[in-house]
């Protein structure tokens, strides 16, 4: 459809008219495409809408390829009727000859897409994988169009959540950690050796070393459950203890947090190793959903490589950051963003703290330095190595224990565009960072910094009951701190088991489970909150990934059964269902462009469902293709073939593995 729209737009530009909008009429008798342009332009032109529509019709008549007729309807709509014999031949021939309808971009901007970014202190839950899936679809969408795009995962290994889990392991249960004054700070050399087992799931077995007291803390993990699940439970227990008023744990958490940020001591080494184990688990979870990364950036490296120090200098040089001498932020370095609001009970600061009064950095400070590195504005780079034996991605290692022995190409950073997938609860700090980049003079008018905001995943009361959480009669937010949530791996397993009852094929069920989950997370508009429901997520029909997979398998079966071979064909007097399918296929490029411009994966999900619905209508309203003969059969087989070509590209974007047989 884009080829037709572009021609209309170009002709109208010569008439001095820009910003042409189109819509699809509710009934085909009103045209295949229409525009209210004459109505919107009438006042500006000083003419009646119907008279302006007549002038525009005269300018367009006979000059648009694939349009056989232009009509006018009250009060001034322009209606375009497609010549489906010409248009169908063009669309189908192009797709079959090029094996795709994707138009590669000419300007190959270098783009970073940051997603996942789960705190490395516990297992991922289903809210986390929404972030991962949105980010991965955006990565795939840009990559398939020819952009130089890289997927980044930010690991917050100096944050308070990691400190919580480390503190829980060290101090929650007996035996509790007692530092060895002789061994500190270098006595602990790491608690585990790493031996890879030749298992399909790429799990690692860790063996405890003899050593200092801190090494014995690993014995609290009995290995009857995966390490990320164990940390989920102990983190929730720790949080409950803190909320109940355990002052001693709060004190120890503060000491642990300080030690982690300082680095170079045995608690920091222990924390790093814990984070590495959790990140390994997160990557394995993501792999089950066809999600991968090009680079892992560790927050500790942002500090170790001096990125924050350089950022701090820039902020002070430009007078963007201020040292507060009084009020609630006394002793803190802040970015002014609204001052302090006072009420009868308390003072609340809208200003954003970057450096606390005790000298520790906030997450926003480290994130700002990270974003400036992405844009290539600090003149500092990380050291890179390959992550792990499987060589799945690169990492920025500041710690020699980070399983990184292979070299990596230094092709990261200096991005033309930065896209960050972060939930909408973080919109305020993201605005602060964007505004700061602007004040530094690094934000260009084309928009090189984007926050792809998305809504959180809540649990319906029914879903909360199913996992044994306290129910309130309303939707509930998931909380790792409270231990309330559906773990991502549990969802993947439950979905596969449910599907295996019907497919009776474990491998196909795993593929379909990934398809179902990915589509479910993608089909909602990004900024929309999801009220997660097991029954809806596991449905095998309707607007679902399973429906898409069945549509592809059905089309493939038609081609195989009819012994399809590429040959000459001609579109002649296509039926309404055939016209609708050709139309929907022609909208493929429109969907890609719109999804890219709006950074909205639901556009791809919705278009994929509409395409499969158009194919289903064609299938249901057409006699079996293998019963037809000659030219008509070849046309219809070619139409089915192009449907599979377009759906394969859509599957590549959605991260769905196509199945020829289910």
FENKA-V460714 format. One record per pair of residues at least 6 apart in sequence whose ideal C-beta (glycine too) atoms are under 6 Angstrom apart, sorted by the first residue. I is the first residue (numbers start at 1). J is the second residue. Records with the same first field share a line. If there is no record, write none. Layout:
I: J + J
This chain:
1: 586 + 587 + 590
2: 589 + 590
4: 66
5: 22
7: 64
9: 20
11: 60 + 63
12: 20
15: 59
20: 37
22: 33 + 35
23: 34
25: 31 + 34
30: 79
31: 79 + 80 + 81
32: 81 + 82
33: 80
34: 77 + 79
35: 78
36: 77
38: 49 + 52 + 53 + 56 + 76
39: 49 + 76
42: 49 + 52
45: 52
49: 75 + 76
50: 76
53: 72 + 76 + 78
57: 70 + 72
60: 70
61: 70
66: 82 + 83 + 86 + 87
67: 80
68: 81 + 83
69: 81
70: 80
71: 79
73: 79
84: 574 + 579
85: 571
88: 571 + 574 + 582
89: 571
91: 586
92: 638 + 642
95: 101 + 642 + 645
100: 649
101: 588
102: 649
103: 589
104: 146
105: 145 + 146
108: 148
109: 147 + 416 + 417
110: 148 + 415 + 416
111: 142 + 147 + 149 + 417
112: 150 + 152 + 374 + 415 + 418
113: 135 + 138 + 139 + 151 + 419
114: 152 + 154 + 420
115: 131 + 132 + 135 + 421
116: 131 + 132 + 153
117: 154
118: 124 + 128 + 282
119: 156 + 161
120: 155 + 157 + 162 + 275 + 278 + 279
121: 161 + 162 + 165 + 231 + 235
122: 231 + 232 + 235 + 480
123: 228 + 229 + 232 + 487
124: 282 + 285 + 488
125: 478 + 485 + 486 + 487 + 488
126: 457 + 486 + 488 + 491
127: 456 + 457 + 478
129: 488
130: 457 + 521
131: 421
132: 286 + 291
133: 518 + 521 + 522
134: 421 + 454 + 601
135: 421
136: 291 + 655
137: 522 + 601
139: 149 + 151
140: 653
141: 595 + 653
142: 149
143: 149
144: 652 + 653
150: 294
151: 293 + 294
152: 295 + 297
153: 293 + 296
154: 297
155: 279 + 296 + 298
156: 299
157: 275 + 298 + 299 + 300
158: 260 + 261 + 299 + 300
162: 271 + 275
163: 253 + 256 + 257 + 260
164: 235 + 238
165: 231 + 235
166: 256 + 271
167: 252 + 253 + 256
168: 234 + 238
169: 217
170: 177 + 217
171: 252
172: 238
177: 213 + 214 + 217
178: 213
180: 187 + 212
183: 212
185: 264 + 265 + 266
187: 212 + 266
188: 212 + 214 + 266 + 269
190: 273 + 401
191: 215 + 218
192: 206
193: 207
194: 204
195: 205
196: 204 + 389
197: 205
208: 218
209: 215
214: 266 + 270
221: 230
227: 277
228: 278 + 281
236: 483
239: 481
241: 249
242: 249 + 250
256: 267
259: 265 + 267 + 268
260: 268 + 271
261: 360
272: 399
285: 488 + 489
288: 492
289: 514
290: 655
293: 393
294: 393
295: 394 + 412
296: 387 + 395
297: 396
298: 396
299: 366
300: 398
301: 382 + 396 + 398
302: 366 + 369 + 370
304: 398
305: 380 + 382
306: 380
307: 369 + 373 + 378 + 380
308: 369
310: 378 + 380
311: 369 + 372
315: 321
320: 439
321: 333 + 335
322: 334
323: 333
324: 330 + 332 + 334
327: 340
328: 347 + 349
329: 349
331: 357
332: 353 + 356 + 357
333: 354 + 355
334: 351 + 353
335: 352
336: 351
337: 350 + 351 + 352 + 432
338: 350
340: 347 + 349
341: 348
352: 364 + 432
353: 362
354: 362 + 365
355: 361
364: 429
368: 433
371: 433
372: 378
373: 413
374: 415 + 418
375: 442
376: 413 + 414
377: 442
382: 396
384: 394 + 408 + 410
385: 397 + 404 + 408
386: 394 + 406 + 408
387: 393 + 395
388: 403
394: 408
395: 404
397: 404
417: 448
418: 449
419: 450 + 452
420: 451
421: 452
423: 454 + 456
424: 453 + 455
427: 453
430: 451
434: 449
437: 443 + 449
443: 449
452: 599
453: 527
454: 526
455: 527 + 528 + 529
456: 529
457: 530 + 532
458: 475 + 477 + 531
459: 476 + 532
460: 475 + 531 + 533
461: 471 + 473
463: 532 + 533 + 534
464: 471 + 476
465: 471
467: 486
469: 484
475: 531
478: 484 + 485
492: 513
495: 513 + 516 + 538
496: 509 + 510 + 513
498: 538
499: 509 + 512 + 513
500: 506 + 509
503: 509
511: 657
512: 546
515: 545 + 549 + 656
516: 545 + 546
518: 655
519: 544 + 545 + 605
520: 537
522: 601 + 605
523: 602 + 605
524: 530
525: 602
526: 600
540: 546
541: 547
543: 609
545: 656
548: 608 + 612
549: 659
551: 612 + 615
552: 647 + 658
553: 659 + 661 + 662
555: 640 + 643 + 644
556: 660
558: 625 + 640
561: 626
562: 625 + 626 + 637
564: 637
567: 634
569: 634 + 635 + 638
570: 631
571: 635
577: 617 + 618 + 621
580: 614
581: 614 + 618
584: 611 + 614
585: 642 + 646
588: 646
591: 603 + 607
594: 603
595: 603 + 604
604: 653
608: 650
615: 643
625: 636
648: 658
651: 658
